[in-house]
Amino acid sequence: MVTPESVKQGIEAGLACEHVEVLGDGQHFQALVVSREFAGKSRVQRHQLVYKALGERMREEIHALSMRTLTPEEWTS
């Protein structure tokens, strides 16, 4: 079973993050991802970066992932 911690580790392994929080029940997950790489990107582009970090896991293991994707400046304001 996929755990919130394993999703968090997958995001951190594929994307330079300042902060990541993941909650979930093994199929449905909610993530807060803070990364400088999101600067100047749309919400769709930010989500694509997270999906890329998770790779095949998004197609095979994770049923649903809702995200808040913020730059460090957006997170602290």
BELWO-V384290 format. One record per run of one state. SS is the DSSP state (2 for helix, 1 for strand, 0 for the rest). FROM is the first residue (numbers start at 1). TO is the last residue. If there is no record, write none. Layout:
ss:from:to
SS:FROM:TO
SS:FROM:TO
//
This chain:
ss:from:to
0:1:3
2:4:14
0:15:18
1:19:24
0:25:27
1:28:34
0:35:35
2:36:38
0:39:42
2:43:54
0:55:56
2:57:60
0:61:63
1:64:70
0:71:71
2:72:76
0:77:77
//
